Amino acid sequence: MKLGLFHPSEFLKDNKKEYREAVEFFKQKGFNVIEPDEKSKKYTTNVALAFEFNKMIKRNPEVILPTYCLENTNSILELIDYKGIRKTKTTFFGNSYVTTILNAIVSKTNNSVFYGPNLIRQFSSPERETTYIDLVDNLTNSIIEKGEFDDDNKLINDWKFEGTGTVKGILFGGEIESLIKMWDSQYMPKLNSNNVVFIDGIPDDIYEVESILTFLQHKQVFSKPKAIIFAKALIDNELLKEKVAEKLDKKSKVKFVYGVDGMFSDEVTILKLNAPITIDFENKKITQKNK
C-alpha cells in the first residue's frame, strides 16, 4: 500500500528525528512511503507546499497523512488540485490545524476524509501501535465502535455523555480555530439539522473559550445540530460544560459528549467526516459507518 506524506504549513525544521522514526515505522509495516521533496522549500512557502501536495496526489497513494501542522493552513486551499483528488480513491487523515484542508476536501470531492492521526505526533509516540491498529480498522471495516477497550473487549473510555436515547447524524467539524477562520468560505461544509458536530482544540484561557462559545452560539451550533462531541480540552471539562450551559437556549435539544481523545492527546479518536455517526447515550457508545 502506498502512503503519501505532505507538509500542511511548513517544511521540516526541528523534528527530523521523529519524522524518520515515523516513516520507518510505516516502512516496517510494509508501506511504500512517498515523501515530500524538501528541495521545494526554496520557493514561496504556500506555493511550494501546494505544489508538493498536488504532486503527491498524482502518484495516487491509497492513504495520505500530514507530517505535522503548527499553524492554520487556509492559505493553500485555493492552490489545491481538487479535480485531481476526485480522480483518485485516496483516503485522507489529519488533525489540529489540518482541519482546513480536511474540510476543503470534504466540500470539493467525494474522497474519504478522517479526523485522525498526523504522522509525527502520533507515529513517533509510544502509543503508535494502538493508533496504527485503529487506522487500519477504519480503512478496512465498514462499522467501527469508537473508544478504548480492555482485554475482554469492554469499552473503558472515560467520556462524559450528557443526554438520553440514541442520536444518528452526519459528522461535521474539526479543530475549532480552523473552523472559525474558514466558516463562511466555499471550503466549509454547511451546518444542518442532521449534523453531529465534533469540536477539538478548546484552549485553557477562559476568555478565549468564552469567545469561541459565543461564536458557536451565533452560528447556531448550540441549537441546529443533533449533538456535539467535544474532544479533550485544555480547560477543565466541568468548567467547559458550565460555560456551554450558559449559551444554551431553554428550548435547545442538543446533546453532548465530552472528553474524546483529540489533538491534545497522544492518541486521537479517529472519526470520519461527512459520514454517518451514532451516539448511544444509554450505553455510552459512539459508532460510525465508514463505507
C-alpha positions in Angstrom: 0.0 0.0 0.0 1.2 3.5 -0.9 1.3 6.1 1.9 1.7 9.7 0.8 3.1 12.4 3.2 2.7 16.1 2.9 3.6 19.3 4.8 0.5 21.3 5.6 2.0 24.5 6.9 5.9 24.4 6.7 8.8 22.2 5.7 10.6 20.1 8.3 12.7 22.0 10.9 13.3 20.7 14.4 11.6 17.3 14.4 13.5 15.4 11.7 14.4 12.6 14.1 10.7 12.0 15.0 9.8 12.2 11.3 12.3 9.5 10.3 11.1 7.3 13.2 7.5 7.5 12.0 8.5 6.9 8.3 10.5 3.8 9.3 7.6 2.6 11.4 5.3 2.5 8.3 8.0 1.0 6.1 8.4 -1.8 8.6 4.7 -2.4 8.3 5.1 -2.9 4.5 4.1 0.5 3.2 5.6 2.2 0.2 6.1 5.7 1.8 6.1 8.6 -0.7 7.8 11.6 1.0 7.6 15.3 0.0 10.6 16.8 -1.7 12.3 19.2 0.7 14.1 20.9 -2.2 10.8 22.7 -3.0 11.2 24.9 0.2 13.4 27.3 -1.8 10.2 28.7 -3.4 7.5 30.7 -1.7 6.2 28.6 1.1 2.5 28.4 0.2 3.3 27.7 -3.5 5.9 25.1 -2.6 3.6 23.3 -0.1 0.7 23.2 -2.6 3.0 22.0 -5.4 4.2 19.1 -3.3 0.7 18.2 -2.2 -0.6 18.2 -5.8 2.4 16.2 -7.0 1.6 13.7 -4.2 -2.0 13.3 -5.5 -0.7 12.5 -9.0 1.2 9.5 -7.5 -2.2 8.1 -6.4 -1.4 6.9 -2.9 -4.1 4.9 -1.1 -3.6 6.9 2.1 -2.3 10.4 2.8 -1.1 11.7 6.2 0.1 15.2 7.1 3.6 15.3 8.7 2.8 17.9 11.3 1.0 21.3 11.4 1.8 24.2 13.7 -0.4 26.9 12.2 -3.6 27.4 10.3 -3.4 26.3 6.6 -6.1 28.4 4.9 -3.5 29.9 2.6 -3.0 26.9 0.4 -6.7 25.9 0.0 -7.1 27.8 -3.3 -3.9 26.1 -4.7 -5.0 22.5 -4.1 -5.9 20.4 -7.2 -9.4 19.2 -6.1 -10.1 17.9 -9.6 -7.0 15.7 -9.4 -8.1 14.4 -5.9 -11.5 13.5 -7.4 -9.8 11.2 -9.9 -8.3 9.1 -7.0 -9.6 6.9 -4.3 -7.1 8.4 -1.8 -8.2 8.5 1.9 -7.0 11.5 3.9 -6.2 11.7 7.6 -5.1 14.5 9.9 -5.9 16.6 13.0 -5.4 20.0 14.5 -4.9 22.8 12.0 -5.0 20.4 9.1 -8.8 20.8 9.7 -9.0 23.4 6.9 -7.5 21.1 4.3 -9.7 18.2 5.5 -12.9 20.1 5.3 -12.0 21.6 1.9 -11.5 18.1 0.6 -14.9 17.1 2.0 -16.5 20.1 0.3 -14.8 19.7 -3.1 -14.6 15.9 -3.5 -16.2 12.6 -2.6 -13.0 11.2 -1.1 -12.9 9.6 2.3 -11.7 12.1 5.0 -10.9 11.2 8.6 -10.1 13.5 11.5 -7.3 11.3 12.9 -3.5 11.0 13.2 -0.8 13.2 12.0 2.4 11.4 11.1 5.0 12.8 13.6 2.8 13.4 16.7 1.0 10.0 16.6 3.5 7.7 14.9 6.7 8.6 16.8 4.9 8.2 20.2 4.8 5.1 22.4 1.1 4.6 21.6 1.7 4.4 17.8 0.9 0.7 17.6 -2.5 1.3 19.0 -3.1 4.2 16.7 -1.9 2.2 13.7 -4.4 -0.6 14.5 -7.1 2.0 14.8 -6.1 3.5 11.4 -6.2 0.1 9.7 -9.5 -0.7 11.3 -11.0 2.5 9.9 -9.6 1.7 6.4 -10.8 -1.8 6.3 -14.0 -2.2 8.4 -17.4 -0.7 7.5 -18.6 -0.2 11.0 -16.3 1.0 13.8 -17.1 1.3 17.6 -15.0 4.2 18.9 -13.0 4.2 22.1 -10.6 2.2 24.2 -11.3 -1.5 25.0 -10.0 -3.9 27.7 -8.8 -7.5 27.1 -12.4 -8.6 27.3 -13.4 -6.1 24.6 -15.3 -4.0 27.0 -15.3 -0.2 26.4 -13.2 1.5 29.1 -13.2 5.2 28.0 -14.0 8.0 30.4 -16.1 10.1 28.1 -18.9 12.0 29.6 -22.3 11.5 27.9 -24.9 14.3 28.6 -28.2 13.1 27.2 -30.6 10.2 26.7 -31.6 7.9 23.9 -29.8 7.5 20.6 -28.7 10.1 18.1 -27.9 9.5 14.5 -26.4 12.1 12.2 -23.6 13.1 9.8 -20.3 14.1 11.4 -19.1 17.7 10.9 -16.2 19.6 12.4 -12.6 19.6 13.5 -10.2 21.9 15.3 -12.1 25.0 16.4 -9.7 27.8 15.4 -9.5 26.4 11.9 -13.3 26.1 11.7 -13.8 29.6 12.8 -11.4 31.0 10.2 -13.0 29.1 7.3 -16.6 29.0 8.5 -18.3 31.1 5.8 -15.9 30.2 3.0 -16.6 28.0 -0.1 -14.3 25.3 1.5 -16.5 24.8 4.6 -19.4 22.3 4.6 -22.7 23.8 5.6 -24.0 23.0 9.1 -27.5 21.5 9.1 -30.0 19.9 11.5 -28.8 16.4 10.6 -25.3 17.0 11.8 -23.4 15.8 14.8 -20.7 18.4 15.4 -17.2 17.4 16.6 -15.0 20.2 18.2 -11.4 19.8 19.1 -8.8 22.3 20.3 -10.6 24.1 23.1 -7.9 26.1 24.9 -7.4 26.8 28.6 -7.8 30.6 28.5 -11.3 31.4 29.8 -11.6 34.5 27.7 -10.7 32.6 24.5 -13.2 29.9 25.5 -16.0 32.5 26.0 -15.2 34.0 22.6 -15.3 30.5 20.9 -18.6 29.6 22.6 -20.1 33.0 21.6 -19.1 32.3 18.0 -20.7 28.9 18.1 -23.8 30.3 19.6 -24.0 32.9 16.9 -23.6 30.2 14.2 -26.4 28.1 15.7 -24.1 25.3 16.8 -26.0 25.1 20.1 -29.4 24.9 18.5 -29.2 23.4 15.0 -27.3 20.0 15.2 -28.4 16.9 17.0 -25.4 16.6 19.2 -21.9 18.0 19.9 -18.8 16.0 20.7 -16.1 17.9 22.5 -12.6 16.5 22.4 -10.4 16.7 25.5 -9.9 20.3 26.2 -7.0 22.2 28.0 -9.7 23.8 30.2 -11.3 21.7 32.8 -14.2 19.7 31.3 -16.6 20.6 34.2 -15.9 24.3 33.6 -16.3 23.8 29.9 -19.7 22.2 30.5 -20.7 25.1 32.8 -19.8 27.6 30.1 -21.6 25.7 27.4 -24.7 25.5 29.5 -24.7 29.3 29.8 -25.0 29.5 26.0 -27.9 27.1 25.6 -31.4 28.3 24.8 -34.0 26.8 27.1 -35.6 25.1 24.1 -32.3 23.5 22.9 -32.4 19.7 22.4 -28.7 19.4 21.6 -27.0 16.5 23.4 -23.3 16.4 24.4 -20.3 14.1 24.7 -17.1 15.4 26.4 -13.6 14.1 26.6 -13.0 12.2 23.4 -9.3 12.0 22.5 -8.2 14.7 20.1 -5.2 17.0 19.3 -4.1 17.3 23.0 -3.9 13.5 23.4 -1.1 11.2 22.3 -3.8 9.1 20.7 -6.6 10.5 18.5 -10.1 9.0 18.3 -10.4 8.6 14.5 -13.7 10.0 13.2 -14.8 10.1 9.6 -16.0 13.5 8.5 -19.2 13.8 6.4 -20.2 10.2 7.4 -23.0 8.6 9.5 -22.4 8.5 13.2 -24.5 7.1 16.0 -24.3 8.1 19.7 -25.9 5.7 22.2 -26.3 7.8 25.3 -27.7 4.9 27.3 -24.8 2.5 26.7 -22.2 5.3 26.3 -21.0 4.3 22.9 -20.1 6.1 19.6 -20.3 4.1 16.4 -19.5 5.1 12.8 -20.4 3.7 9.4 -17.3 4.2 7.3 -18.5 2.7 4.0 
